[in-house]
Amino acid sequence: MKNACLLLVFAALPMALAAQTAPAGRSRPGDLVGARPTTARPAARPAGPGARATVGNPETDPVQQHLLQTTIDLPTARAEQLPDLYERLMATTRAERRQWSAADWAAAGQVLAGLDQRYQQARTELPLEERLRVRAFQGEFRTLRGTRGL
């Protein structure tokens, strides 16, 4: 059984590496962040009723403080801090997701978008294991949100 699990892990490794090196031109808003830095700036999202101008500002964003369990300024977070921040976001999401409304999921999505933006800038500074860990957290968040039908 242990050998079968190892075989599955090694069989999936080429796909994981390919996902880390996929061309940046294929990504769309909402896709998982890849491994190659892009030179193009992401398109601005239109401000909707759930949009908040304070995302990323720890002093004025209590939602970010709560979800990340810290008062960190996301645009200046160091690369080595990012996996821990994703882990904190996911720990809070796992614990509270059953009580969340659509607005709560939207707010958590905004915090994830801020993390993803910083990760996009700093991912090449992280070792492969940490990048895979971050991608797993990104996928888990989207899976949990998808199961709620949002």
Rosetta blueprint (number, residue, H / E / L):
1 M L
2 K H
3 N H
4 A H
5 C H
6 L H
7 L H
8 L H
9 V H
10 F H
11 A H
12 A H
13 L H
14 P H
15 M H
16 A H
17 L H
18 A H
19 A H
20 Q H
21 T L
22 A L
23 P L
24 A H
25 G H
26 R H
27 S L
28 R L
29 P L
30 G L
31 D L
32 L L
33 V L
34 G L
35 A L
36 R L
37 P L
38 T L
39 T L
40 A L
41 R L
42 P L
43 A L
44 A L
45 R L
46 P L
47 A L
48 G L
49 P L
50 G L
51 A L
52 R L
53 A L
54 T L
55 V L
56 G L
57 N L
58 P L
59 E L
60 T L
61 D L
62 P H
63 V H
64 Q H
65 Q H
66 H H
67 L H
68 L H
69 Q L
70 T L
71 T L
72 I L
73 D L
74 L H
75 P H
76 T H
77 A L
78 R L
79 A H
80 E H
81 Q H
82 L H
83 P H
84 D H
85 L H
86 Y H
87 E H
88 R H
89 L H
90 M H
91 A H
92 T H
93 T H
94 R H
95 A H
96 E H
97 R H
98 R H
99 Q H
100 W L
101 S L
102 A H
103 A H
104 D H
105 W H
106 A H
107 A H
108 A H
109 G H
110 Q H
111 V H
112 L H
113 A H
114 G H
115 L H
116 D H
117 Q H
118 R H
119 Y H
120 Q H
121 Q H
122 A H
123 R H
124 T H
125 E H
126 L L
127 P L
128 L H
129 E H
130 E H
131 R H
132 L H
133 R H
134 V H
135 R H
136 A H
137 F H
138 Q H
139 G H
140 E H
141 F H
142 R H
143 T H
144 L H
145 R H
146 G H
147 T H
148 R L
149 G L
150 L L
